Amino acid sequence: MLDKNYEYIDNILHIGGVSTLKLVEEYGTPLYVYDQKLIKDTASCFIENFKSDTLRTEVIYASKALSNLYILGLLAKKGTFVDAVSMGEIFLALKAGFKPEKIHFHGNNKTKEELAYAIDNNIGLIIIDNYDEFKLIEDLLLNSDKKIDCLLRINPDVKTSTHKYIQTSNADSKFGINIRDEKLKDIIKEMTNSKVIKLLGFHAHIGSQVNELGFFKEEADILLRFTKEMEEALAYKFKAINFGGGFGVRQNTSDPSYDLGAFLKEFIGYIEKSIKDYDLSIETVGIEPGRSMVNQAGTTLYRVGSIKHTLEGLPLVFVDGGMSDNIRPSLYGAKYDALLANRAKGEAYETYRVAGKLCESGDILIDEARLNNPQKGDILAIENTGAYSLAMSSSYNKQLKPAVVFVEDGKASLAVKREALEDLIVNDLEYIED
């Protein structure tokens, strides 16, 4: 993993050369802070290391991890593709500057409206999830003068060692068509005979937070062997394959770390050799980093409120946010590390629970955090919150969504304004008694 641009000056945490105290003075708390240089370096690491002399390679950012005009504009300039899973994400990607041909459209239940929007905007690729979706796309295209490139999502039945909610390749997964489905060959044959859909090949995704390269190699073996079987059975040459994402990140100090560049080089090398060994016609291979592109770059800053000592359990440190700005601890049991940004180092460390202000007993951000004698008014920094915290944020309890700031070389750029009270009712209509 690449290192965050953290430094401590006069015992105060600086991110990207900017004092966290100055950030909260200007933008308030809670506050999402992104290390812009780390995101750029990570994008470069993916692009430069997932590279082949014999194949066209595509790094497709999974925008569900973090999606706004600023981050998408940055990655469009870096040269990535983008993966969208809704009409809204397609709209945002186009507005941010992505060329339509660099947008891939995912999802297990794309609506007719969404598919028509994608087709009308000439997006580059649709990943078909199921047979009904194939027929819906075909019907839409038959009523137009367009054709479109597609991949079919295959469920390769690879069981990873991650939380069940982020495993996407089990036999009962809601995503894709299982590789053992007896109807699969007939479905593929029908797709290859379509007059309006060009089936380029297959897509798979084995889950998230996968740190062992062996799982990705297993996925590659299964998918490439299957591609060879389909080529021979159907006398059809497939040109593309996408191995999805799921590259693990270090969420806290107990998580494993690995050399991302070396990992990618070994993976693309394995893919090259396997494609050659199977004598396949594959020309393009893709991967879809999302979390691994942005997670380490994110830090969330909170202001400490009360400190409560209960009759049982660890003392509680209350902060001015919670599950509304980071649902992942409650949803997945995600574990984070924290520090006091305004007193980054000290000796009086004890273990605390960090709790939010939402009206739920499960609103716990960190079960056990070693902190340096937290006091009311301190600034608490929770590390590695760059993926899914902002994307999954809500206005539960009518919390105002935090601002988003990107920092680099001592400068801060506001990417998303903090919500105002009026924003909470912008779409509401008042009750009027007859």
C-alpha positions in Angstrom: 0.0 0.0 0.0 1.1 3.6 -0.6 1.7 5.8 2.4 -0.7 8.6 3.4 0.8 12.2 3.4 0.5 12.6 7.2 2.9 14.6 9.2 2.9 16.0 12.7 4.0 19.6 13.2 3.9 21.0 16.8 2.0 17.9 17.7 -0.8 18.7 15.3 -1.8 16.4 12.5 -1.3 17.8 9.0 -2.7 16.1 5.9 -1.2 17.0 2.5 0.7 19.8 4.2 -2.5 21.4 5.7 -3.2 21.7 9.4 -6.3 19.7 10.5 -7.0 22.5 13.0 -7.1 25.1 10.1 -9.3 22.7 8.1 -11.9 22.4 10.9 -11.8 26.1 11.6 -12.7 26.9 8.0 -15.0 24.0 7.1 -16.4 22.7 10.4 -16.9 19.2 11.6 -17.6 16.5 10.8 -15.4 16.9 7.8 -14.2 14.5 5.1 -10.6 15.2 4.1 -9.0 13.5 1.1 -5.3 13.3 0.4 -5.3 14.3 -3.2 -1.7 13.3 -4.0 -2.2 9.8 -2.6 -5.2 9.4 -4.9 -3.2 10.5 -7.9 -0.3 8.2 -6.9 -2.6 5.3 -6.4 -4.3 5.8 -9.8 -0.8 6.0 -11.4 0.2 2.8 -9.6 -2.8 0.9 -11.0 -2.3 2.3 -14.6 1.5 1.8 -14.7 1.6 -1.7 -13.1 -1.5 -3.3 -14.6 0.1 -2.9 -18.1 0.8 -5.5 -20.8 3.0 -5.7 -23.9 0.5 -8.0 -25.5 -2.9 -6.9 -24.2 -4.9 -3.7 -24.0 -5.5 -3.0 -20.3 -8.2 -0.9 -18.7 -8.3 0.4 -15.1 -12.0 1.1 -14.5 -12.7 3.1 -11.3 -15.7 1.7 -9.4 -17.4 5.0 -8.7 -19.8 3.6 -6.1 -16.8 3.9 -3.6 -16.7 7.7 -3.9 -18.6 9.7 -6.5 -18.7 13.5 -6.9 -17.7 15.9 -9.7 -14.3 16.6 -8.1 -13.0 13.0 -7.7 -14.4 11.9 -11.0 -12.9 14.9 -12.8 -9.5 14.1 -11.2 -9.6 10.5 -12.3 -10.8 11.3 -15.8 -7.7 13.5 -16.1 -5.6 10.6 -14.8 -6.8 8.4 -17.7 -8.9 5.8 -15.9 -12.2 4.4 -17.2 -15.3 4.6 -14.8 -17.8 2.0 -13.7 -21.3 3.3 -13.0 -24.2 1.3 -11.5 -27.1 3.8 -12.0 -28.4 6.5 -14.2 -27.2 9.0 -11.6 -23.6 7.7 -11.7 -23.6 7.8 -15.5 -24.9 11.4 -15.4 -22.2 12.4 -12.9 -19.4 10.7 -14.9 -20.5 12.6 -18.0 -20.7 15.9 -16.2 -17.3 15.3 -14.7 -15.7 14.9 -18.1 -15.5 11.2 -18.8 -15.9 10.4 -22.5 -19.0 8.1 -23.0 -16.8 5.3 -24.4 -14.9 5.2 -21.1 -18.0 4.5 -19.1 -19.1 0.9 -18.2 -22.6 0.3 -16.9 -23.1 -2.3 -14.2 -26.0 -3.4 -12.0 -28.1 -6.5 -11.3 -31.5 -4.8 -12.0 -31.0 -2.0 -14.5 -34.3 -0.3 -15.3 -35.6 0.3 -18.8 -35.2 4.1 -18.2 -31.6 3.6 -17.1 -30.7 1.4 -20.0 -32.3 3.8 -22.5 -30.3 6.7 -20.9 -27.1 4.7 -21.3 -27.8 3.8 -24.9 -28.9 7.4 -25.8 -25.6 8.7 -24.3 -23.5 6.2 -26.3 -21.7 4.7 -23.2 -18.9 2.3 -24.1 -20.0 -0.9 -22.5 -22.9 -2.6 -20.6 -22.2 -5.5 -18.3 -25.3 -7.7 -18.6 -26.3 -9.4 -15.4 -29.0 -11.8 -16.4 -31.1 -13.1 -19.3 -34.1 -10.8 -18.7 -31.7 -7.8 -18.9 -30.3 -9.1 -22.2 -33.7 -9.2 -23.7 -34.6 -5.8 -22.4 -31.4 -4.3 -23.9 -32.1 -6.1 -27.2 -35.6 -4.8 -27.4 -34.4 -1.2 -26.8 -31.8 -1.5 -29.5 -34.1 -3.1 -32.0 -36.2 0.0 -31.8 -33.2 2.2 -32.5 -30.4 2.4 -35.0 -27.7 1.6 -32.5 -25.7 -1.4 -31.5 -23.7 -1.8 -28.2 -20.8 -3.7 -26.8 -21.5 -5.9 -23.8 -19.9 -8.3 -21.3 -21.9 -11.0 -19.5 -21.4 -11.2 -15.8 -20.4 -14.7 -14.7 -20.5 -15.9 -11.1 -17.4 -18.0 -10.9 -18.2 -19.5 -7.4 -15.0 -18.3 -5.7 -15.5 -18.2 -2.0 -13.2 -15.5 -0.5 -12.3 -15.0 3.2 -14.2 -11.8 3.7 -17.5 -10.7 5.3 -20.5 -12.4 3.7 -22.0 -9.1 2.8 -19.1 -8.3 0.5 -18.7 -11.7 -1.0 -20.2 -11.5 -4.5 -19.3 -14.8 -6.1 -21.0 -17.4 -3.9 -23.6 -19.7 -5.6 -26.5 -17.8 -4.0 -25.1 -14.4 -5.0 -27.6 -11.9 -6.4 -25.0 -10.9 -9.1 -24.4 -12.6 -12.4 -25.2 -16.0 -13.7 -23.5 -18.9 -11.9 -21.0 -20.7 -14.0 -22.6 -24.1 -13.1 -26.0 -23.0 -14.4 -27.1 -25.5 -17.1 -28.8 -22.8 -19.1 -25.7 -20.6 -19.3 -24.3 -22.0 -22.6 -27.7 -21.5 -24.4 -27.9 -17.9 -23.1 -24.4 -17.1 -24.3 -25.2 -18.7 -27.7 -28.3 -16.5 -28.1 -26.3 -13.5 -27.1 -23.6 -14.2 -29.7 -26.3 -14.4 -32.4 -27.8 -11.1 -31.5 -28.0 -8.5 -34.3 -27.7 -5.5 -32.0 -25.6 -6.7 -29.1 -21.9 -7.5 -29.5 -20.9 -9.9 -26.8 -17.2 -9.1 -26.2 -16.6 -11.6 -23.4 -17.2 -12.0 -19.7 -17.0 -10.2 -16.4 -16.6 -11.5 -12.9 -16.2 -10.0 -9.4 -15.3 -12.2 -6.4 -15.9 -9.8 -3.6 -14.3 -7.0 -1.6 -11.3 -6.7 0.7 -9.5 -9.6 -0.9 -5.8 -9.4 0.0 -4.6 -12.8 -1.3 -3.5 -12.9 -4.9 -4.4 -16.6 -5.0 -8.1 -15.8 -5.0 -7.6 -13.6 -8.1 -5.6 -16.3 -9.8 -8.3 -18.8 -9.1 -10.9 -16.4 -10.6 -8.7 -16.0 -13.7 -8.2 -19.7 -14.1 -12.0 -20.4 -13.9 -13.0 -17.5 -16.2 -10.4 -18.1 -18.8 -11.0 -21.9 -18.9 -14.7 -21.1 -19.2 -14.0 -18.7 -22.1 -12.0 -21.4 -23.9 -14.9 -23.9 -23.5 -17.4 -21.4 -24.9 -15.1 -20.5 -27.8 -14.9 -24.1 -28.8 -18.5 -25.0 -28.2 -19.9 -22.0 -30.0 -17.2 -21.3 -32.6 -17.1 -17.7 -31.5 -14.0 -15.6 -30.6 -14.3 -13.5 -27.4 -12.2 -10.3 -27.3 -12.5 -9.0 -23.8 -12.5 -10.1 -20.2 -12.9 -8.1 -16.9 -11.8 -9.5 -13.6 -13.6 -6.9 -11.5 -12.1 -5.4 -8.3 -12.0 -6.2 -4.7 -8.4 -5.4 -4.0 -8.0 -5.2 -0.3 -7.1 -2.1 1.7 -5.6 -1.7 5.1 -8.5 -0.5 7.2 -6.6 -0.5 10.5 -3.2 -1.5 11.9 -4.2 -5.1 12.4 -5.0 -5.5 8.7 -2.3 -7.0 6.4 -0.5 -4.7 4.0 1.0 -5.6 0.6 3.0 -4.0 -2.2 0.2 -3.0 -4.6 2.5 -2.4 -7.6 4.1 -5.8 -7.3 0.7 -7.4 -6.7 -0.6 -5.9 -10.0 2.5 -6.8 -12.0 2.2 -10.4 -10.9 -1.5 -10.5 -11.6 -1.2 -9.1 -15.2 1.7 -11.5 -15.8 -0.4 -14.4 -14.7 -3.2 -13.3 -17.0 -0.9 -12.9 -20.0 0.5 -16.4 -19.5 -2.9 -18.0 -19.0 -4.4 -16.3 -22.1 -1.5 -17.6 -24.1 -1.7 -21.1 -22.6 -5.4 -21.3 -23.4 -4.7 -19.9 -26.9 -7.5 -17.3 -26.5 -8.4 -14.4 -28.7 -8.7 -12.0 -25.8 -7.3 -8.5 -26.7 -8.5 -6.4 -23.7 -8.5 -7.1 -20.0 -9.9 -4.9 -17.3 -9.9 -4.5 -13.5 -12.2 -2.3 -11.4 -10.5 -0.8 -8.3 -12.9 1.3 -6.2 -12.2 1.1 -2.5 -8.5 0.5 -3.2 -8.3 3.7 -5.2 -9.6 6.1 -2.5 -9.9 4.5 0.9 -6.5 5.2 2.4 -6.7 8.8 1.2 -9.7 9.6 3.3 -9.7 10.9 6.9 -12.9 12.0 8.8 -12.5 14.8 11.4 -14.9 15.1 14.3 -15.2 17.3 17.3 -15.3 15.5 20.6 -18.3 16.3 22.8 -18.9 14.6 26.1 -16.9 11.8 27.7 -19.1 9.3 29.5 -18.1 6.6 32.0 -20.8 3.9 32.1 -21.2 1.3 34.9 -19.9 -1.4 32.5 -17.8 -1.4 29.5 -15.3 1.1 28.1 -15.7 4.8 28.6 -17.4 6.5 25.7 -16.1 9.4 23.6 -19.0 11.1 21.8 -18.4 12.9 18.5 -20.5 15.2 16.4 -21.3 12.7 13.7 -21.8 9.0 13.6 -23.5 6.4 11.5 -25.0 9.1 9.2 -21.5 9.9 7.9 -20.1 6.3 8.2 -22.5 3.4 8.3 -19.9 0.8 7.7 -19.1 -0.1 11.4 -22.8 -0.7 12.0 -23.4 -2.4 8.6 -20.3 -4.6 8.2 -18.5 -4.4 11.5 -15.8 -2.3 9.8 -12.9 -1.5 12.2 -11.0 1.8 12.2 -8.1 3.5 14.0 -8.3 7.0 15.4 -6.1 9.7 16.9 -6.5 13.1 18.4 -5.5 15.5 15.6 -4.9 18.4 17.9 -2.8 16.4 20.3 -1.4 13.7 18.1 1.2 12.3 20.5 1.2 11.8 24.3 1.7 9.2 27.0 -1.7 8.9 28.8 -3.2 6.4 26.4 -6.3 4.5 27.4 -9.0 2.5 25.5 -12.3 4.1 24.7 -15.4 3.4 22.6 -16.1 6.1 20.0 -19.8 6.8 19.6 -21.8 9.0 17.4 -24.8 11.3 18.2 -27.4 9.4 16.3 -30.4 8.0 18.1 -29.4 4.3 17.8 -27.6 2.1 20.3 -25.6 0.7 17.3 -24.2 4.1 16.5 -20.6 3.1 17.4 -17.8 4.2 15.1 -15.0 2.4 16.9 -15.4 -0.4 19.5 -11.9 0.0 20.9 -9.7 3.0 20.3 -6.4 3.8 22.0 -6.6 7.6 22.7 -4.5 10.1 24.5 -6.8 11.4 27.3 -9.6 12.8 25.0 -11.2 16.0 26.2 -14.3 18.0 25.2 -13.4 20.1 22.1 -10.6 17.9 20.8 -10.5 17.0 17.1 -10.7 13.2 16.6 -9.4 11.9 13.2 -10.6 8.5 12.0 -8.3 7.1 9.4 -8.9 5.3 6.1 -12.5 6.4 5.6 -12.1 7.3 2.0 -14.4 4.6 0.5 -18.1 4.2 1.1 -18.4 6.4 4.1 -19.4 9.5 2.1 -21.0 7.4 -0.6 -23.3 5.7 2.0 -24.0 8.8 4.1 -27.5 9.8 5.0 -29.5 12.5 6.6 -30.8 10.2 9.4 -32.0 12.3 12.4 -31.7 15.2 9.8 -28.0 15.4 10.2 -26.4 17.8 7.8 -24.1 16.0 5.5 -20.4 17.1 6.0 -18.3 19.1 3.6 -15.6 17.4 1.5 -12.1 18.8 1.1 -9.2 17.7 -1.0 -5.7 18.7 0.2 -2.3 18.7 -1.6 0.9 20.6 -1.2 -0.4 22.8 1.6 -3.6 23.8 -0.2 -7.2 22.8 0.4 -9.9 22.6 -2.2 -13.5 22.4 -1.3 -15.1 19.6 -3.3 -18.6 19.4 -1.7 -20.2 22.1 0.4 -21.6 21.3 3.8 -25.4 20.9 3.7 -27.5 23.8 5.1 -30.8 23.4 6.9 -32.7 24.5 3.9 -31.1 21.7 1.9 -33.0 19.2 4.1 -36.4 20.3 2.7 -35.5 21.2 -0.9 -37.7 18.5 -2.3 -40.4 18.5 0.5 -43.9 19.7 0.0 -45.9 21.2 2.8 -49.2 19.8 4.1 -52.1 22.0 3.1 -55.4 21.2 4.8 -58.4 21.2 2.4 
